[in-house]
Amino acid sequence: MSVSSEITRLTNAKAAIKTALEGKGVTVPSSTKLDGYASLVSGITPSLQSKSVSPTTSQQTVSPDSGYDGLSSITVGAIQTETKSATPSASQQTITPSSGKYLTQVTVSAVPTETKTATPSTSQQEITPTSGSFLSKVTVSAIQTETKTATPSTSQQTITPTSGKYLTQVTVDAIQTETKSATPSTSQQTVTPTSGKYLTQVTVNAVTNAIDANITAGNIKKDVTILGVTGTYEGSGGGGSTLTPTAGDYPVVGNGGLGGGGSNLTSTNISVTIPVSGTYRFKWCAFRRNNSTSYTWSSRLYRTRSGSTTAIGTENSSWTSTYIQTNSQDIAVEAGDVITVYVRGRSSSYSWGGMLTACVAQKLWTN
């Protein structure tokens, strides 16, 4: 860099500084050298601007206009305020100020309240306030209660409270019970409790020989014990027995044989002698030995007593196309009676066979 160019640069800088100082209102003497310009800076008077601003809900930046060095003052306008009031409601409310204003106070009116009462019932109830009011209290009346008692019975019972009341307790009285006993007899017995009571136990006494006057030693076979009574009866072998046989399926006497006969009821000579008087079940069968399917035949019992022979019972139906007959009839007879099977065929050319048995329910004699 040459000396002349440096001198030119400094001369130009001095002129620019002078112009700037003068632009700021400073008088620069023409004789002022470059190094004297620094002392002139304190004489600069800034150009200030005064501004005003209105408050907003947003941040504001206030700057001086072009040509001013700064702001001498900023006037912020007063906030425009107002108060408002609101009436409570069941819905949310938003209270806002008028445009350009701010709320300094919101007055909410007191809630208009009321109280109500309700009586309990078996149905759901909805308690609502009068229009424009709010419930501050709902009083539910106490439930009206009562207790009741019931006596057990054989029928179903429904216990209900008095109208307008509710049951807090139902007491069922204890069942009145008793025990009874029964003595066995030959007749059916019905054991029932005393009126108003229930049976907890029925004791049936043991059966003894007192149940039947016929349970005596003389009526029971020797050495047989029935209900504590040991028998002494040994039987007489004839009609002198004090016991009466009853028809049954226990065989007492029987007989059988073969033979032939004619078209009338003819003795087969198959017979039994009755040992003890009573009712017997006579069972007999007869079979034919002729193979003709048209063969008709039947059979019947006869009784011989004191030399006289008489038909007893009923003659069986005439059978054809059958080779064997089976019969069973209950008939009352006496000791010593001879019972014989008689058979009826088509002609004397037939032949037959058969057997006869006299049966009782229980044999109570020894021979």
C-alpha beads as a LAMMPS data file, in Angstrom:
LAMMPS data file: protein, C-alpha beads

367 atoms
366 bonds

1 atom types
1 bond types

-500.0 500.0 xlo xhi
-500.0 500.0 ylo yhi
-500.0 500.0 zlo zhi

Masses

1 110.0

Atoms # bond

1 1 1 0.000 0.000 0.000
2 1 1 1.399 3.423 -0.996
3 1 1 1.478 6.460 1.239
4 1 1 -0.651 8.463 -1.135
5 1 1 -3.444 5.854 -1.231
6 1 1 -3.434 5.664 2.562
7 1 1 -3.734 9.403 2.829
8 1 1 -6.684 9.295 0.422
9 1 1 -8.443 6.591 2.504
10 1 1 -8.054 8.525 5.757
11 1 1 -9.243 11.751 4.147
12 1 1 -12.396 9.987 2.914
13 1 1 -13.025 8.431 6.336
14 1 1 -12.704 11.813 8.069
15 1 1 -15.241 13.320 5.684
16 1 1 -17.690 10.438 6.337
17 1 1 -17.364 10.822 10.109
18 1 1 -17.936 14.544 9.861
19 1 1 -21.066 13.992 7.790
20 1 1 -22.373 11.474 10.337
21 1 1 -21.722 13.777 13.299
22 1 1 -23.399 16.655 11.583
23 1 1 -26.300 14.364 10.799
24 1 1 -26.680 13.876 14.530
25 1 1 -26.747 17.600 15.179
26 1 1 -23.102 18.043 16.100
27 1 1 -21.247 21.063 14.745
28 1 1 -17.870 20.023 13.425
29 1 1 -15.369 22.878 13.137
30 1 1 -13.480 22.780 9.879
31 1 1 -10.196 22.936 11.757
32 1 1 -10.946 19.717 13.633
33 1 1 -8.382 17.116 12.970
34 1 1 -9.198 13.419 12.654
35 1 1 -8.074 12.589 16.135
36 1 1 -10.365 15.306 17.572
37 1 1 -13.553 13.725 16.264
38 1 1 -13.788 11.372 19.244
39 1 1 -14.424 14.235 21.642
40 1 1 -17.304 15.422 19.482
41 1 1 -19.304 12.168 19.894
42 1 1 -20.666 13.206 23.320
43 1 1 -22.425 16.057 21.654
44 1 1 -24.684 13.719 19.694
45 1 1 -28.452 14.171 20.606
46 1 1 -30.504 11.000 19.813
47 1 1 -33.814 11.261 17.942
48 1 1 -36.468 9.614 20.119
49 1 1 -40.122 8.717 19.379
50 1 1 -43.089 8.427 21.754
51 1 1 -45.619 5.598 21.108
52 1 1 -48.831 4.167 22.657
53 1 1 -50.222 0.615 22.591
54 1 1 -53.531 -1.054 23.490
55 1 1 -53.455 -4.240 25.615
56 1 1 -54.180 -7.528 23.834
57 1 1 -54.140 -11.190 24.787
58 1 1 -51.024 -11.621 22.629
59 1 1 -47.460 -10.417 23.239
60 1 1 -46.603 -7.136 21.416
61 1 1 -43.206 -5.755 20.347
62 1 1 -43.099 -1.921 20.143
63 1 1 -40.289 -0.459 17.951
64 1 1 -39.481 3.160 16.837
65 1 1 -40.332 4.181 13.343
66 1 1 -37.657 4.631 10.736
67 1 1 -35.571 7.818 11.331
68 1 1 -35.723 7.526 15.092
69 1 1 -32.961 6.281 17.281
70 1 1 -35.337 4.895 19.871
71 1 1 -38.471 5.347 21.903
72 1 1 -38.766 8.066 24.444
73 1 1 -41.929 6.562 25.962
74 1 1 -44.549 3.836 25.473
75 1 1 -48.084 4.455 26.700
76 1 1 -50.095 1.268 27.339
77 1 1 -53.842 1.936 27.264
78 1 1 -55.969 0.878 30.243
79 1 1 -57.696 -2.555 30.040
80 1 1 -61.471 -2.332 29.368
81 1 1 -63.135 -4.474 32.041
82 1 1 -66.633 -5.555 32.967
83 1 1 -68.490 -7.872 35.378
84 1 1 -71.073 -10.487 34.526
85 1 1 -73.501 -12.765 36.398
86 1 1 -74.741 -16.310 35.715
87 1 1 -77.649 -18.412 36.872
88 1 1 -76.822 -22.062 37.813
89 1 1 -78.164 -24.730 35.487
90 1 1 -77.805 -28.448 34.968
91 1 1 -75.662 -27.763 31.899
92 1 1 -72.139 -26.353 31.699
93 1 1 -71.986 -22.602 30.973
94 1 1 -69.126 -20.547 29.464
95 1 1 -69.063 -16.894 30.555
96 1 1 -67.179 -14.623 28.113
97 1 1 -66.585 -10.818 28.149
98 1 1 -67.871 -8.410 25.558
99 1 1 -65.582 -7.804 22.602
100 1 1 -62.530 -5.722 23.614
101 1 1 -63.194 -6.139 27.306
102 1 1 -61.942 -8.336 30.070
103 1 1 -63.888 -9.852 32.940
104 1 1 -62.974 -8.664 36.386
105 1 1 -65.749 -10.680 38.063
106 1 1 -68.340 -13.351 37.331
107 1 1 -71.144 -13.658 39.881
108 1 1 -72.937 -17.027 39.938
109 1 1 -76.327 -16.817 41.617
110 1 1 -76.969 -19.120 44.564
111 1 1 -78.401 -22.507 43.627
112 1 1 -82.153 -22.641 44.406
113 1 1 -82.494 -25.847 46.415
114 1 1 -85.325 -27.834 47.969
115 1 1 -85.812 -31.021 49.983
116 1 1 -88.179 -33.875 49.271
117 1 1 -89.396 -37.034 51.024
118 1 1 -90.193 -40.501 49.691
119 1 1 -92.070 -43.488 51.072
120 1 1 -90.479 -46.927 50.430
121 1 1 -92.321 -49.219 48.035
122 1 1 -91.697 -52.448 46.142
123 1 1 -91.258 -50.454 42.915
124 1 1 -88.357 -48.233 41.888
125 1 1 -88.976 -44.514 42.480
126 1 1 -87.333 -41.508 40.816
127 1 1 -87.160 -38.335 42.923
128 1 1 -86.796 -35.156 40.843
129 1 1 -86.683 -31.459 41.909
130 1 1 -89.218 -28.807 40.986
131 1 1 -88.340 -27.025 37.736
132 1 1 -85.558 -24.480 38.339
133 1 1 -84.558 -25.968 41.676
134 1 1 -81.998 -28.491 42.783
135 1 1 -82.373 -31.181 45.433
136 1 1 -80.314 -30.571 48.524
137 1 1 -81.762 -33.563 50.367
138 1 1 -84.102 -36.517 49.821
139 1 1 -85.533 -38.105 52.963
140 1 1 -86.729 -41.717 52.581
141 1 1 -89.183 -42.649 55.303
142 1 1 -88.356 -45.649 57.464
143 1 1 -89.855 -48.972 56.361
144 1 1 -92.843 -50.041 58.441
145 1 1 -92.028 -53.552 59.628
146 1 1 -93.702 -56.323 61.601
147 1 1 -93.193 -59.937 62.655
148 1 1 -95.615 -62.829 62.283
149 1 1 -95.958 -66.421 63.470
150 1 1 -97.264 -69.530 61.725
151 1 1 -98.439 -72.910 62.949
152 1 1 -97.233 -75.927 60.900
153 1 1 -99.890 -77.688 58.864
154 1 1 -100.131 -80.329 56.152
155 1 1 -100.994 -77.619 53.614
156 1 1 -98.704 -74.973 52.167
157 1 1 -99.040 -71.577 53.857
158 1 1 -98.196 -68.139 52.460
159 1 1 -97.311 -65.562 55.119
160 1 1 -97.857 -61.982 53.945
161 1 1 -97.389 -58.669 55.798
162 1 1 -100.132 -56.208 56.676
163 1 1 -100.759 -53.681 53.909
164 1 1 -98.038 -51.011 53.891
165 1 1 -95.665 -53.054 56.038
166 1 1 -92.779 -55.416 55.461
167 1 1 -91.920 -58.638 57.280
168 1 1 -88.684 -58.691 59.246
169 1 1 -89.333 -62.140 60.716
170 1 1 -91.692 -65.103 60.397
171 1 1 -91.637 -67.534 63.320
172 1 1 -92.862 -71.045 62.510
173 1 1 -93.934 -72.840 65.679
174 1 1 -92.298 -76.168 66.454
175 1 1 -94.120 -79.260 65.191
176 1 1 -96.040 -81.073 67.948
177 1 1 -94.882 -84.681 67.839
178 1 1 -95.714 -87.952 69.549
179 1 1 -94.942 -91.661 69.366
180 1 1 -97.421 -94.513 69.181
181 1 1 -97.372 -98.291 69.349
182 1 1 -99.452 -100.944 67.611
183 1 1 -100.196 -104.556 68.430
184 1 1 -100.265 -106.940 65.446
185 1 1 -103.631 -108.389 64.525
186 1 1 -105.193 -110.344 61.692
187 1 1 -106.771 -107.124 60.379
188 1 1 -105.084 -104.144 58.756
189 1 1 -104.495 -101.230 61.146
190 1 1 -104.030 -97.543 60.376
191 1 1 -101.982 -95.662 62.959
192 1 1 -102.700 -91.918 62.967
193 1 1 -101.444 -89.131 65.246
194 1 1 -103.570 -87.152 67.677
195 1 1 -105.148 -84.085 66.084
196 1 1 -102.583 -81.309 65.696
197 1 1 -99.619 -83.634 66.182
198 1 1 -97.245 -85.568 63.953
199 1 1 -95.808 -89.046 64.459
200 1 1 -92.066 -89.329 64.965
201 1 1 -92.203 -93.076 65.615
202 1 1 -94.605 -96.012 65.439
203 1 1 -93.580 -99.102 67.394
204 1 1 -95.142 -102.365 66.208
205 1 1 -95.070 -104.893 69.020
206 1 1 -93.731 -108.380 68.343
207 1 1 -96.231 -110.948 67.057
208 1 1 -97.236 -113.533 69.681
209 1 1 -99.548 -116.520 69.691
210 1 1 -102.227 -114.205 71.088
211 1 1 -102.881 -113.078 67.513
212 1 1 -104.961 -116.231 66.858
213 1 1 -106.772 -118.442 69.354
214 1 1 -106.140 -121.471 67.091
215 1 1 -102.396 -121.302 67.740
216 1 1 -102.348 -123.973 70.415
217 1 1 -100.131 -126.983 70.976
218 1 1 -102.935 -129.373 70.005
219 1 1 -103.331 -127.707 66.601
220 1 1 -99.631 -127.765 65.693
221 1 1 -97.686 -130.766 64.462
222 1 1 -95.589 -132.329 67.169
223 1 1 -92.179 -130.702 67.718
224 1 1 -93.052 -127.803 65.368
225 1 1 -92.890 -124.400 67.112
226 1 1 -95.052 -121.510 65.903
227 1 1 -94.816 -118.136 67.695
228 1 1 -93.401 -119.765 70.795
229 1 1 -95.950 -122.613 70.909
230 1 1 -94.537 -126.108 70.362
231 1 1 -96.986 -128.546 68.759
232 1 1 -98.106 -131.829 70.290
233 1 1 -100.496 -133.040 67.553
234 1 1 -99.471 -136.402 66.036
235 1 1 -102.561 -137.144 63.886
236 1 1 -105.015 -140.038 63.957
237 1 1 -104.699 -141.346 60.429
238 1 1 -108.438 -140.941 59.822
239 1 1 -111.332 -138.609 60.298
240 1 1 -110.560 -137.872 63.930
241 1 1 -108.169 -134.986 63.112
242 1 1 -108.920 -131.623 64.677
243 1 1 -107.182 -129.876 61.736
244 1 1 -108.934 -129.103 58.462
245 1 1 -106.726 -129.340 55.350
246 1 1 -107.061 -126.599 52.709
247 1 1 -106.490 -127.022 49.019
248 1 1 -102.962 -126.406 47.807
249 1 1 -100.178 -127.975 45.792
250 1 1 -98.611 -130.269 48.410
251 1 1 -99.274 -133.879 47.222
252 1 1 -100.713 -136.192 49.880
253 1 1 -101.820 -139.337 48.052
254 1 1 -101.787 -140.429 44.397
255 1 1 -102.288 -143.367 42.016
256 1 1 -102.103 -144.227 38.293
257 1 1 -102.728 -146.994 35.767
258 1 1 -103.705 -148.123 32.231
259 1 1 -106.959 -149.563 30.876
260 1 1 -109.790 -149.251 28.396
261 1 1 -113.466 -148.375 28.303
262 1 1 -116.557 -147.430 26.357
263 1 1 -118.577 -144.410 25.359
264 1 1 -119.951 -143.893 28.900
265 1 1 -118.045 -142.549 31.911
266 1 1 -116.219 -145.634 33.073
267 1 1 -114.058 -146.154 36.156
268 1 1 -110.334 -146.258 35.461
269 1 1 -109.718 -147.812 38.878
270 1 1 -107.239 -144.962 39.455
271 1 1 -108.276 -143.807 42.929
272 1 1 -107.028 -142.334 46.222
273 1 1 -108.371 -142.636 49.772
274 1 1 -108.702 -139.399 51.755
275 1 1 -106.789 -139.515 55.065
276 1 1 -108.158 -136.337 56.751
277 1 1 -111.385 -134.413 56.126
278 1 1 -110.973 -131.056 54.357
279 1 1 -110.713 -129.376 50.964
280 1 1 -108.210 -130.943 48.572
281 1 1 -106.903 -129.900 45.206
282 1 1 -107.359 -132.936 42.964
283 1 1 -104.998 -133.008 40.013
284 1 1 -105.329 -135.697 37.383
285 1 1 -104.304 -136.298 33.840
286 1 1 -105.599 -138.784 31.283
287 1 1 -104.111 -139.696 27.946
288 1 1 -105.577 -141.762 25.133
289 1 1 -103.828 -144.295 23.005
290 1 1 -105.946 -143.934 19.883
291 1 1 -104.517 -141.791 17.098
292 1 1 -107.789 -140.796 15.469
293 1 1 -108.082 -136.983 15.311
294 1 1 -111.869 -137.287 15.523
295 1 1 -111.613 -139.110 18.809
296 1 1 -113.822 -137.380 21.446
297 1 1 -113.249 -138.036 25.146
298 1 1 -113.590 -136.508 28.638
299 1 1 -113.057 -137.320 32.337
300 1 1 -114.587 -136.690 35.750
301 1 1 -114.083 -137.598 39.434
302 1 1 -116.381 -139.884 41.413
303 1 1 -116.582 -140.283 45.193
304 1 1 -117.371 -143.520 47.023
305 1 1 -118.606 -142.992 50.581
306 1 1 -120.303 -145.600 52.780
307 1 1 -120.733 -147.881 49.730
308 1 1 -122.392 -145.173 47.583
309 1 1 -120.602 -143.807 44.492
310 1 1 -121.487 -140.270 43.286
311 1 1 -120.051 -137.915 40.639
312 1 1 -118.293 -134.875 42.170
313 1 1 -116.799 -131.733 40.684
314 1 1 -117.442 -131.103 37.006
315 1 1 -116.867 -133.196 33.913
316 1 1 -114.192 -131.644 31.759
317 1 1 -115.053 -130.470 28.235
318 1 1 -115.043 -133.094 25.511
319 1 1 -111.761 -132.827 23.662
320 1 1 -110.795 -133.844 20.156
321 1 1 -107.421 -133.805 18.439
322 1 1 -105.838 -133.953 21.918
323 1 1 -103.989 -136.944 23.304
324 1 1 -103.717 -135.795 26.938
325 1 1 -105.945 -134.000 29.415
326 1 1 -104.807 -132.145 32.567
327 1 1 -107.327 -131.176 35.226
328 1 1 -107.342 -129.408 38.608
329 1 1 -110.398 -129.006 40.856
330 1 1 -110.741 -128.011 44.555
331 1 1 -113.328 -130.261 46.253
332 1 1 -114.345 -130.728 49.912
333 1 1 -114.202 -134.390 51.024
334 1 1 -114.222 -136.445 54.208
335 1 1 -111.747 -138.866 55.705
336 1 1 -112.224 -142.355 54.208
337 1 1 -113.725 -141.107 50.911
338 1 1 -112.415 -142.941 47.854
339 1 1 -111.953 -140.621 44.856
340 1 1 -111.751 -142.299 41.432
341 1 1 -111.090 -140.984 37.915
342 1 1 -113.761 -141.900 35.335
343 1 1 -113.145 -141.554 31.582
344 1 1 -115.608 -141.359 28.639
345 1 1 -114.489 -142.434 25.145
346 1 1 -116.044 -142.927 21.690
347 1 1 -116.287 -146.712 21.884
348 1 1 -114.923 -149.714 23.665
349 1 1 -112.052 -149.808 21.219
350 1 1 -110.108 -146.979 22.862
351 1 1 -107.473 -147.446 25.549
352 1 1 -106.239 -144.876 28.083
353 1 1 -103.788 -144.166 30.855
354 1 1 -103.670 -141.604 33.629
355 1 1 -102.862 -140.612 37.206
356 1 1 -104.566 -138.832 40.157
357 1 1 -103.086 -136.792 43.033
358 1 1 -104.804 -135.180 46.036
359 1 1 -102.957 -132.035 47.260
360 1 1 -103.225 -129.666 50.242
361 1 1 -101.660 -126.315 51.143
362 1 1 -99.731 -127.872 54.063
363 1 1 -99.701 -131.371 55.492
364 1 1 -100.148 -131.104 59.252
365 1 1 -100.387 -134.804 60.080
366 1 1 -97.877 -137.622 60.171
367 1 1 -99.612 -140.387 58.185

Bonds

1 1 1 2
2 1 2 3
3 1 3 4
4 1 4 5
5 1 5 6
6 1 6 7
7 1 7 8
8 1 8 9
9 1 9 10
10 1 10 11
11 1 11 12
12 1 12 13
13 1 13 14
14 1 14 15
15 1 15 16
16 1 16 17
17 1 17 18
18 1 18 19
19 1 19 20
20 1 20 21
21 1 21 22
22 1 22 23
23 1 23 24
24 1 24 25
25 1 25 26
26 1 26 27
27 1 27 28
28 1 28 29
29 1 29 30
30 1 30 31
31 1 31 32
32 1 32 33
33 1 33 34
34 1 34 35
35 1 35 36
36 1 36 37
37 1 37 38
38 1 38 39
39 1 39 40
40 1 40 41
41 1 41 42
42 1 42 43
43 1 43 44
44 1 44 45
45 1 45 46
46 1 46 47
47 1 47 48
48 1 48 49
49 1 49 50
50 1 50 51
51 1 51 52
52 1 52 53
53 1 53 54
54 1 54 55
55 1 55 56
56 1 56 57
57 1 57 58
58 1 58 59
59 1 59 60
60 1 60 61
61 1 61 62
62 1 62 63
63 1 63 64
64 1 64 65
65 1 65 66
66 1 66 67
67 1 67 68
68 1 68 69
69 1 69 70
70 1 70 71
71 1 71 72
72 1 72 73
73 1 73 74
74 1 74 75
75 1 75 76
76 1 76 77
77 1 77 78
78 1 78 79
79 1 79 80
80 1 80 81
81 1 81 82
82 1 82 83
83 1 83 84
84 1 84 85
85 1 85 86
86 1 86 87
87 1 87 88
88 1 88 89
89 1 89 90
90 1 90 91
91 1 91 92
92 1 92 93
93 1 93 94
94 1 94 95
95 1 95 96
96 1 96 97
97 1 97 98
98 1 98 99
99 1 99 100
100 1 100 101
101 1 101 102
102 1 102 103
103 1 103 104
104 1 104 105
105 1 105 106
106 1 106 107
107 1 107 108
108 1 108 109
109 1 109 110
110 1 110 111
111 1 111 112
112 1 112 113
113 1 113 114
114 1 114 115
115 1 115 116
116 1 116 117
117 1 117 118
118 1 118 119
119 1 119 120
120 1 120 121
121 1 121 122
122 1 122 123
123 1 123 124
124 1 124 125
125 1 125 126
126 1 126 127
127 1 127 128
128 1 128 129
129 1 129 130
130 1 130 131
131 1 131 132
132 1 132 133
133 1 133 134
134 1 134 135
135 1 135 136
136 1 136 137
137 1 137 138
138 1 138 139
139 1 139 140
140 1 140 141
141 1 141 142
142 1 142 143
143 1 143 144
144 1 144 145
145 1 145 146
146 1 146 147
147 1 147 148
148 1 148 149
149 1 149 150
150 1 150 151
151 1 151 152
152 1 152 153
153 1 153 154
154 1 154 155
155 1 155 156
156 1 156 157
157 1 157 158
158 1 158 159
159 1 159 160
160 1 160 161
161 1 161 162
162 1 162 163
163 1 163 164
164 1 164 165
165 1 165 166
166 1 166 167
167 1 167 168
168 1 168 169
169 1 169 170
170 1 170 171
171 1 171 172
172 1 172 173
173 1 173 174
174 1 174 175
175 1 175 176
176 1 176 177
177 1 177 178
178 1 178 179
179 1 179 180
180 1 180 181
181 1 181 182
182 1 182 183
183 1 183 184
184 1 184 185
185 1 185 186
186 1 186 187
187 1 187 188
188 1 188 189
189 1 189 190
190 1 190 191
191 1 191 192
192 1 192 193
193 1 193 194
194 1 194 195
195 1 195 196
196 1 196 197
197 1 197 198
198 1 198 199
199 1 199 200
200 1 200 201
201 1 201 202
202 1 202 203
203 1 203 204
204 1 204 205
205 1 205 206
206 1 206 207
207 1 207 208
208 1 208 209
209 1 209 210
210 1 210 211
211 1 211 212
212 1 212 213
213 1 213 214
214 1 214 215
215 1 215 216
216 1 216 217
217 1 217 218
218 1 218 219
219 1 219 220
220 1 220 221
221 1 221 222
222 1 222 223
223 1 223 224
224 1 224 225
225 1 225 226
226 1 226 227
227 1 227 228
228 1 228 229
229 1 229 230
230 1 230 231
231 1 231 232
232 1 232 233
233 1 233 234
234 1 234 235
235 1 235 236
236 1 236 237
237 1 237 238
238 1 238 239
239 1 239 240
240 1 240 241
241 1 241 242
242 1 242 243
243 1 243 244
244 1 244 245
245 1 245 246
246 1 246 247
247 1 247 248
248 1 248 249
249 1 249 250
250 1 250 251
251 1 251 252
252 1 252 253
253 1 253 254
254 1 254 255
255 1 255 256
256 1 256 257
257 1 257 258
258 1 258 259
259 1 259 260
260 1 260 261
261 1 261 262
262 1 262 263
263 1 263 264
264 1 264 265
265 1 265 266
266 1 266 267
267 1 267 268
268 1 268 269
269 1 269 270
270 1 270 271
271 1 271 272
272 1 272 273
273 1 273 274
274 1 274 275
275 1 275 276
276 1 276 277
277 1 277 278
278 1 278 279
279 1 279 280
280 1 280 281
281 1 281 282
282 1 282 283
283 1 283 284
284 1 284 285
285 1 285 286
286 1 286 287
287 1 287 288
288 1 288 289
289 1 289 290
290 1 290 291
291 1 291 292
292 1 292 293
293 1 293 294
294 1 294 295
295 1 295 296
296 1 296 297
297 1 297 298
298 1 298 299
299 1 299 300
300 1 300 301
301 1 301 302
302 1 302 303
303 1 303 304
304 1 304 305
305 1 305 306
306 1 306 307
307 1 307 308
308 1 308 309
309 1 309 310
310 1 310 311
311 1 311 312
312 1 312 313
313 1 313 314
314 1 314 315
315 1 315 316
316 1 316 317
317 1 317 318
318 1 318 319
319 1 319 320
320 1 320 321
321 1 321 322
322 1 322 323
323 1 323 324
324 1 324 325
325 1 325 326
326 1 326 327
327 1 327 328
328 1 328 329
329 1 329 330
330 1 330 331
331 1 331 332
332 1 332 333
333 1 333 334
334 1 334 335
335 1 335 336
336 1 336 337
337 1 337 338
338 1 338 339
339 1 339 340
340 1 340 341
341 1 341 342
342 1 342 343
343 1 343 344
344 1 344 345
345 1 345 346
346 1 346 347
347 1 347 348
348 1 348 349
349 1 349 350
350 1 350 351
351 1 351 352
352 1 352 353
353 1 353 354
354 1 354 355
355 1 355 356
356 1 356 357
357 1 357 358
358 1 358 359
359 1 359 360
360 1 360 361
361 1 361 362
362 1 362 363
363 1 363 364
364 1 364 365
365 1 365 366
366 1 366 367
